[in-house]
Amino acid sequence: MFFWYILIIIIALFLLIYLWSTYNAFIRSRNQVKTDFANVDVQLKRRASLIDNLVEVVREYSKHEKDTFQNVALARSALNQPHGPKEAAHVENMLADTMKTLFAVSESYPKLRASENYQRLQGDLKETEDNIAKYRETYNQSVMAYNTLIQIFPNLLVSGLFGFPEEELFQAMGTDRDSIVIKPGK
Protein backbone atom coordinates (compact mmCIF):
# COMPACT_ATOMS: atom_id res chain seq x y z
CA MET A 1 0.00 0.00 0.00
CA PHE A 2 2.82 2.37 0.89
CA PHE A 3 4.35 1.65 -2.54
CA TRP A 4 1.19 2.92 -4.30
CA TYR A 5 1.20 6.18 -2.32
CA ILE A 6 4.82 6.78 -3.27
CA LEU A 7 4.04 5.95 -6.92
CA ILE A 8 1.07 8.34 -6.97
CA ILE A 9 3.17 11.08 -5.38
CA ILE A 10 5.96 10.54 -7.94
CA ILE A 11 3.48 10.64 -10.86
CA ALA A 12 1.81 13.77 -9.45
CA LEU A 13 5.21 15.38 -8.97
CA PHE A 14 6.23 14.45 -12.52
CA LEU A 15 3.00 15.96 -13.91
CA LEU A 16 3.46 19.12 -11.87
CA ILE A 17 7.04 19.56 -13.09
CA TYR A 18 5.91 18.88 -16.67
CA LEU A 19 3.11 21.48 -16.42
CA TRP A 20 5.46 24.01 -14.87
CA SER A 21 8.23 23.60 -17.45
CA THR A 22 5.79 23.49 -20.39
CA TYR A 23 3.96 26.60 -19.21
CA ASN A 24 7.28 28.44 -18.84
CA ALA A 25 8.34 27.31 -22.33
CA PHE A 26 5.09 28.71 -23.73
CA ILE A 27 5.67 32.03 -21.96
CA ARG A 28 9.26 32.28 -23.26
CA SER A 29 8.16 31.47 -26.79
CA ARG A 30 5.19 33.87 -26.71
CA ASN A 31 7.40 36.66 -25.39
CA GLN A 32 9.89 36.00 -28.20
CA VAL A 33 7.05 36.36 -30.72
CA LYS A 34 6.01 39.68 -29.15
CA THR A 35 9.58 40.96 -29.15
CA ASP A 36 10.10 39.97 -32.77
CA PHE A 37 6.86 41.67 -33.80
CA ALA A 38 7.95 44.81 -31.94
CA ASN A 39 11.18 44.77 -33.98
CA VAL A 40 9.17 44.62 -37.21
CA ASP A 41 6.91 47.41 -35.97
CA VAL A 42 9.90 49.64 -35.15
CA GLN A 43 11.26 49.18 -38.67
CA LEU A 44 7.85 49.90 -40.21
CA LYS A 45 7.64 53.14 -38.22
CA ARG A 46 11.20 54.03 -39.22
CA ARG A 47 10.29 53.48 -42.85
CA ALA A 48 7.20 55.66 -42.48
CA SER A 49 9.32 58.42 -40.99
CA LEU A 50 11.80 58.15 -43.85
CA ILE A 51 8.93 58.28 -46.31
CA ASP A 52 7.73 61.49 -44.66
CA ASN A 53 11.18 62.99 -45.14
CA LEU A 54 11.30 61.76 -48.72
CA VAL A 55 7.88 63.26 -49.39
CA GLU A 56 9.09 66.63 -48.15
CA VAL A 57 12.10 66.50 -50.46
CA VAL A 58 9.95 65.46 -53.43
CA ARG A 59 7.30 68.05 -52.53
CA GLU A 60 9.85 70.83 -52.95
CA TYR A 61 10.32 69.77 -56.56
CA SER A 62 6.76 68.83 -57.47
CA LYS A 63 4.14 71.11 -56.01
CA HIS A 64 1.33 69.72 -58.23
CA GLU A 65 1.41 66.07 -57.03
CA LYS A 66 -1.18 66.49 -54.24
CA ASP A 67 -2.83 63.05 -54.67
CA THR A 68 0.45 61.26 -54.12
CA PHE A 69 1.18 63.24 -50.97
CA GLN A 70 -2.33 62.65 -49.61
CA ASN A 71 -2.01 58.89 -50.16
CA VAL A 72 1.31 58.88 -48.33
CA ALA A 73 -0.24 60.80 -45.44
CA LEU A 74 -3.14 58.32 -45.23
CA ALA A 75 -0.81 55.33 -45.24
CA ARG A 76 1.43 57.00 -42.66
CA SER A 77 -1.48 57.76 -40.32
CA ALA A 78 -2.68 54.14 -40.56
CA LEU A 79 0.67 53.04 -39.15
CA ASN A 80 0.05 54.95 -35.93
CA GLN A 81 -3.06 52.87 -35.15
CA PRO A 82 -2.65 49.83 -32.88
CA HIS A 83 -2.37 46.69 -34.95
CA GLY A 84 -1.38 43.06 -35.06
CA PRO A 85 0.47 41.17 -37.77
CA LYS A 86 -2.47 41.10 -40.21
CA GLU A 87 -3.15 44.83 -39.90
CA ALA A 88 0.57 45.61 -40.02
CA ALA A 89 0.86 43.66 -43.26
CA HIS A 90 -2.04 45.66 -44.71
CA VAL A 91 -0.46 48.96 -43.67
CA GLU A 92 2.88 47.82 -45.05
CA ASN A 93 1.18 47.10 -48.37
CA MET A 94 -0.40 50.57 -48.39
CA LEU A 95 3.00 52.15 -47.75
CA ALA A 96 4.62 50.04 -50.47
CA ASP A 97 2.02 51.20 -53.00
CA THR A 98 2.48 54.85 -52.08
CA MET A 99 6.25 54.49 -52.23
CA LYS A 100 6.00 53.12 -55.77
CA THR A 101 3.95 56.14 -56.75
CA LEU A 102 6.33 58.49 -54.99
CA PHE A 103 9.33 57.04 -56.80
CA ALA A 104 7.44 57.27 -60.09
CA VAL A 105 6.85 60.98 -59.42
CA SER A 106 10.51 61.51 -58.55
CA GLU A 107 11.57 59.98 -61.88
CA SER A 108 10.18 63.11 -63.56
CA TYR A 109 12.64 65.36 -61.73
CA PRO A 110 16.31 64.71 -62.59
CA LYS A 111 17.54 67.44 -60.24
CA LEU A 112 15.66 65.81 -57.38
CA ARG A 113 17.24 62.42 -58.06
CA ALA A 114 20.66 64.04 -58.12
CA SER A 115 20.22 65.85 -54.79
CA GLU A 116 22.32 64.58 -51.90
CA ASN A 117 19.37 64.62 -49.49
CA TYR A 118 17.25 62.48 -51.82
CA GLN A 119 20.04 59.97 -52.38
CA ARG A 120 20.73 59.70 -48.63
CA LEU A 121 17.04 59.12 -47.92
CA GLN A 122 16.89 56.47 -50.63
CA GLY A 123 19.90 54.71 -49.05
CA ASP A 124 18.31 54.84 -45.60
CA LEU A 125 15.05 53.57 -47.04
CA LYS A 126 16.77 50.65 -48.76
CA GLU A 127 18.51 49.72 -45.50
CA THR A 128 15.18 49.90 -43.67
CA GLU A 129 13.49 47.73 -46.31
CA ASP A 130 16.24 45.13 -45.81
CA ASN A 131 15.74 45.30 -42.03
CA ILE A 132 11.98 44.88 -42.40
CA ALA A 133 12.49 41.76 -44.49
CA LYS A 134 15.00 40.37 -41.97
CA TYR A 135 12.87 41.12 -38.90
CA ARG A 136 9.72 39.85 -40.59
CA GLU A 137 11.49 36.57 -41.33
CA THR A 138 12.68 36.33 -37.72
CA TYR A 139 9.17 37.07 -36.48
CA ASN A 140 7.66 34.38 -38.71
CA GLN A 141 10.25 31.87 -37.49
CA SER A 142 9.35 32.69 -33.88
CA VAL A 143 5.65 32.32 -34.65
CA MET A 144 6.27 28.98 -36.33
CA ALA A 145 8.28 27.74 -33.32
CA TYR A 146 5.64 28.98 -30.87
CA ASN A 147 2.70 27.53 -32.85
CA THR A 148 4.50 24.21 -33.20
CA LEU A 149 5.27 24.18 -29.47
CA ILE A 150 1.64 24.69 -28.49
CA GLN A 151 0.23 22.30 -31.11
CA ILE A 152 2.33 19.17 -30.53
CA PHE A 153 1.07 16.44 -28.25
CA PRO A 154 1.01 16.48 -25.22
CA ASN A 155 1.71 20.24 -25.18
CA LEU A 156 -1.59 20.97 -26.88
CA LEU A 157 -3.35 19.73 -23.75
CA VAL A 158 -1.45 22.23 -21.63
CA SER A 159 -1.84 25.09 -24.15
CA GLY A 160 -5.58 24.48 -24.23
CA LEU A 161 -5.74 24.30 -20.45
CA PHE A 162 -3.95 27.64 -20.01
CA GLY A 163 -5.40 29.36 -23.09
CA PHE A 164 -2.38 29.90 -25.33
CA PRO A 165 -3.78 30.87 -28.77
CA GLU A 166 -1.97 30.51 -32.08
CA GLU A 167 -0.16 33.56 -33.39
CA GLU A 168 -0.51 34.90 -36.95
CA LEU A 169 2.29 34.94 -39.48
CA PHE A 170 3.25 38.27 -41.02
CA GLN A 171 2.32 37.85 -44.69
CA ALA A 172 2.04 40.13 -47.67
CA MET A 173 -1.28 39.82 -49.45
CA GLY A 174 -2.01 39.19 -53.14
CA THR A 175 -0.40 41.62 -55.55
CA ASP A 176 1.19 43.44 -52.65
CA ARG A 177 3.96 40.85 -52.60
CA ASP A 178 5.95 42.81 -55.16
CA SER A 179 9.12 44.31 -53.80
CA ILE A 180 9.79 48.00 -53.84
CA VAL A 181 12.53 48.95 -56.25
CA ILE A 182 14.68 51.83 -55.09
CA LYS A 183 16.71 53.18 -57.99
CA PRO A 184 19.91 55.03 -57.23
CA GLY A 185 20.03 58.71 -58.16
CA LYS A 186 21.86 59.67 -61.35
C-alpha positions in Angstrom: 0.0 0.0 0.0 2.8 2.4 0.9 4.3 1.7 -2.5 1.2 2.9 -4.3 1.2 6.2 -2.3 4.8 6.8 -3.3 4.0 6.0 -6.9 1.1 8.3 -7.0 3.2 11.1 -5.4 6.0 10.5 -7.9 3.5 10.6 -10.9 1.8 13.8 -9.5 5.2 15.4 -9.0 6.2 14.5 -12.5 3.0 16.0 -13.9 3.5 19.1 -11.9 7.0 19.6 -13.1 5.9 18.9 -16.7 3.1 21.5 -16.4 5.5 24.0 -14.9 8.2 23.6 -17.5 5.8 23.5 -20.4 4.0 26.6 -19.2 7.3 28.4 -18.8 8.3 27.3 -22.3 5.1 28.7 -23.7 5.7 32.0 -22.0 9.3 32.3 -23.3 8.2 31.5 -26.8 5.2 33.9 -26.7 7.4 36.7 -25.4 9.9 36.0 -28.2 7.0 36.4 -30.7 6.0 39.7 -29.1 9.6 41.0 -29.1 10.1 40.0 -32.8 6.9 41.7 -33.8 7.9 44.8 -31.9 11.2 44.8 -34.0 9.2 44.6 -37.2 6.9 47.4 -36.0 9.9 49.6 -35.2 11.3 49.2 -38.7 7.8 49.9 -40.2 7.6 53.1 -38.2 11.2 54.0 -39.2 10.3 53.5 -42.8 7.2 55.7 -42.5 9.3 58.4 -41.0 11.8 58.2 -43.8 8.9 58.3 -46.3 7.7 61.5 -44.7 11.2 63.0 -45.1 11.3 61.8 -48.7 7.9 63.3 -49.4 9.1 66.6 -48.2 12.1 66.5 -50.5 10.0 65.5 -53.4 7.3 68.0 -52.5 9.8 70.8 -52.9 10.3 69.8 -56.6 6.8 68.8 -57.5 4.1 71.1 -56.0 1.3 69.7 -58.2 1.4 66.1 -57.0 -1.2 66.5 -54.2 -2.8 63.1 -54.7 0.5 61.3 -54.1 1.2 63.2 -51.0 -2.3 62.7 -49.6 -2.0 58.9 -50.2 1.3 58.9 -48.3 -0.2 60.8 -45.4 -3.1 58.3 -45.2 -0.8 55.3 -45.2 1.4 57.0 -42.7 -1.5 57.8 -40.3 -2.7 54.1 -40.6 0.7 53.0 -39.2 0.0 54.9 -35.9 -3.1 52.9 -35.1 -2.7 49.8 -32.9 -2.4 46.7 -34.9 -1.4 43.1 -35.1 0.5 41.2 -37.8 -2.5 41.1 -40.2 -3.2 44.8 -39.9 0.6 45.6 -40.0 0.9 43.7 -43.3 -2.0 45.7 -44.7 -0.5 49.0 -43.7 2.9 47.8 -45.0 1.2 47.1 -48.4 -0.4 50.6 -48.4 3.0 52.1 -47.8 4.6 50.0 -50.5 2.0 51.2 -53.0 2.5 54.8 -52.1 6.3 54.5 -52.2 6.0 53.1 -55.8 3.9 56.1 -56.8 6.3 58.5 -55.0 9.3 57.0 -56.8 7.4 57.3 -60.1 6.9 61.0 -59.4 10.5 61.5 -58.5 11.6 60.0 -61.9 10.2 63.1 -63.6 12.6 65.4 -61.7 16.3 64.7 -62.6 17.5 67.4 -60.2 15.7 65.8 -57.4 17.2 62.4 -58.1 20.7 64.0 -58.1 20.2 65.8 -54.8 22.3 64.6 -51.9 19.4 64.6 -49.5 17.3 62.5 -51.8 20.0 60.0 -52.4 20.7 59.7 -48.6 17.0 59.1 -47.9 16.9 56.5 -50.6 19.9 54.7 -49.1 18.3 54.8 -45.6 15.1 53.6 -47.0 16.8 50.7 -48.8 18.5 49.7 -45.5 15.2 49.9 -43.7 13.5 47.7 -46.3 16.2 45.1 -45.8 15.7 45.3 -42.0 12.0 44.9 -42.4 12.5 41.8 -44.5 15.0 40.4 -42.0 12.9 41.1 -38.9 9.7 39.9 -40.6 11.5 36.6 -41.3 12.7 36.3 -37.7 9.2 37.1 -36.5 7.7 34.4 -38.7 10.2 31.9 -37.5 9.3 32.7 -33.9 5.6 32.3 -34.6 6.3 29.0 -36.3 8.3 27.7 -33.3 5.6 29.0 -30.9 2.7 27.5 -32.8 4.5 24.2 -33.2 5.3 24.2 -29.5 1.6 24.7 -28.5 0.2 22.3 -31.1 2.3 19.2 -30.5 1.1 16.4 -28.3 1.0 16.5 -25.2 1.7 20.2 -25.2 -1.6 21.0 -26.9 -3.4 19.7 -23.8 -1.5 22.2 -21.6 -1.8 25.1 -24.1 -5.6 24.5 -24.2 -5.7 24.3 -20.4 -4.0 27.6 -20.0 -5.4 29.4 -23.1 -2.4 29.9 -25.3 -3.8 30.9 -28.8 -2.0 30.5 -32.1 -0.2 33.6 -33.4 -0.5 34.9 -37.0 2.3 34.9 -39.5 3.3 38.3 -41.0 2.3 37.9 -44.7 2.0 40.1 -47.7 -1.3 39.8 -49.4 -2.0 39.2 -53.1 -0.4 41.6 -55.6 1.2 43.4 -52.6 4.0 40.8 -52.6 6.0 42.8 -55.2 9.1 44.3 -53.8 9.8 48.0 -53.8 12.5 49.0 -56.3 14.7 51.8 -55.1 16.7 53.2 -58.0 19.9 55.0 -57.2 20.0 58.7 -58.2 21.9 59.7 -61.4 
